[in-house]
Each structure stands twice: as C-alpha cells, then as structure tokens.
C-alpha cells in the first residue's frame, strides 16, 4: 500500500514537472512579464499620435536596447537570467529618471527553473520582435510623407525620442524619456546658435566629446539624466554632418 502511494506521488510529480517544462517561451512571458512590460494600463494622445502607457519599460524596447548592448545571443540570455533574479540600478538598461518613474522590478528568484529562464530569454531574443512587427499595422506612404532621419533613428531616438513611460499629474500625462527630448534640444540649440553652420558644428563636437561645460542643460538635468556616452567612431564625419543638418531642418 505504501509502495503504491509512493509510486503514485512519483508519477504525479513527474507529470507536474513535465507540464511545467512544456510551457513555451511565449507562455512564460505572458505569465511572468506581460502584465508590466506588454499590457498597456492607459493611453494618451498628442496630435495624431496615441501613445500607450505601461507599468514598466515596454518589452520590445527592452529587447532592442539589450540587443544593441550585447554582442551575442549567449550574452543576451545571460543578462536576462541574471537580471530577473537580481535586478539592480547598476545593471539596469535605463537611466535614473526611468528608474525613479517605474522603480526597479521585483526579483523573480525561484519563480522559474533555470530551464524556464533560458526558454524565456530565447523567446525574447528570437521571437518577441517578430511578433510585435507582425502585430503593428502597416504605415501608409505617399509622396507627401515626411522625410525620415535614418541616422537619428539609429543612434539617437532610443534615448531622445522614444518614451519609456509616462506619469500623471492631475489630468496631464507627461512622457518619460531617458534623455532630454530631441525637439526641445533642437529648439534650445537653435536659440543658442546664430546659424545652421554653428548649429551643425556644435552637434558634431558635442556627440563626439560630450561634457558638462558644453551641455545645453543645467546641473539638475545632468544629475537626472547623466551625460550622454560619446559616439566617437560610430559615424563618419559625413554622416554626423548629415545627422546635424537634418536635425536643423526638423527632420527626425
């Protein structure tokens, strides 16, 4: 009788383990991550643009940012597994302002097995962006469509244009960025410089060698955002000139 009970318990435990390990990366994401990183808690409208509000940085943006930071899939997976177990400000992909707005995520230590964490990280690396791209409606284009600053989108938008969240004050929703908003930077710099040549020269100098002395912003903003990392060697001189010229002409 005792042996039968033990056998029954052993089989039940095997079945439970089998069901748990059978969960897909997508299912693990929906179970443990989506509520904060994918499910919008609201939205606000600016002009013709509707922006969703999340409880934490949007999953697709996290994956894009981490892929840009890591050199390989293995490094990406290692970061995810380490961070979800022991999140910290030092490891965070986001700056002080975003952390202040969202707070640090709670650790998921013990919530998933090592195998499940690997499966989740693989899903994020391989499939999440594909899923999001399929879900996004196709943008209509026509001859009058606004030009795009490709270099800006590649090197600058993630910090200076893409909101990582929003906070509410009364009836006002304010976007949260990782760095001063691009359009504000351009307005401020145009007011400071006398012409396009001076504007372009400033941009080219600053993005290669940013410093507190050169910054358009005061100590409080620098303390909140930090100084941007130098982009020395990331673009050619011709590309930086193109980037700066497009910014001057309000092409983002």
Helices and strands as residue ranges (DSSP letters): H 2-21, H 25-32, H 34-37, E 42-46, E 49-53, H 59-69, H 73-85, H 96-102, H 114-123, I 124-128, H 129-135, H 150-155, H 157-160, E 165-169, E 172-176, H 182-192, H 196-208, H 219-225, H 237-248
